[in-house]
Amino acid sequence: MIVVDDGLATGSTARAALRFVRRQEPARVVLAAPVGSPEAAELLRTEADEVICPHRPAAFMAVGLWYDNFDQLTDQDVLEALHVQL
């Protein structure tokens, strides 16, 4: 199973997702994020079988700084993206 995060600042959100996924007992768990702090990426190696995070800048400050547009989504945005109707 692949868990994707937009970026790893502290890694707490990814850790929670990985622990949830582990309870489903998949054969393998991979965490993928485009950017993250080197510390968070390293810490998450104990939670996933593999961590793919190609950009680990030493001067990492915040995930949003690595995106041109990092607007927050509403719940409705997510439901529409997933094609869910209430």
SVG drawing of the C-alpha trace seen along z (x, -y; Angstrom):
<svg xmlns="http://www.w3.org/2000/svg" viewBox="-26 -30 47 39">
<polyline fill="none" stroke="black" stroke-width="0.4" points="0.0,0.0 1.2,-3.5 0.6,-6.4 1.1,-9.8 1.6,-13.1 2.1,-16.6 5.2,-17.0 6.8,-15.9 7.3,-18.7 7.1,-16.9 5.8,-13.7 3.0,-13.4 0.2,-13.3 2.1,-10.7 2.8,-8.7 -0.9,-8.5 -1.8,-7.5 0.9,-4.8 -0.2,-3.4 -3.8,-3.2 -2.7,-1.5 -0.5,1.0 -3.6,2.2 -5.0,3.3 -2.1,5.7 -0.8,4.9 2.1,6.9 4.2,3.7 3.8,0.0 5.5,-2.8 5.4,-6.4 5.8,-8.9 6.2,-12.7 7.9,-15.1 9.6,-17.1 10.3,-16.9 12.6,-17.7 15.5,-15.2 14.6,-14.5 11.0,-13.6 11.8,-11.4 14.4,-9.5 12.0,-9.0 9.3,-7.6 11.6,-4.8 10.5,-3.0 6.8,-3.3 7.0,-2.3 8.9,0.3 10.2,-2.4 10.1,-6.2 10.4,-8.0 11.1,-11.7 13.4,-13.0 13.8,-16.6 15.1,-16.8 16.6,-20.3 18.7,-20.9 17.0,-24.4 13.5,-22.9 11.0,-25.4 7.5,-24.5 5.8,-22.3 3.9,-25.2 7.1,-27.0 7.8,-24.3 4.6,-24.9 3.5,-27.7 -0.1,-27.2 -0.7,-25.7 -4.2,-26.8 -6.1,-24.8 -8.9,-22.6 -12.4,-22.6 -14.3,-19.3 -16.4,-20.1 -13.3,-20.3 -12.3,-16.9 -15.7,-15.3 -15.9,-16.7 -12.4,-15.4 -13.5,-12.0 -16.8,-12.3 -18.7,-11.7 -22.3,-12.9 -23.9,-13.4"/>
</svg>
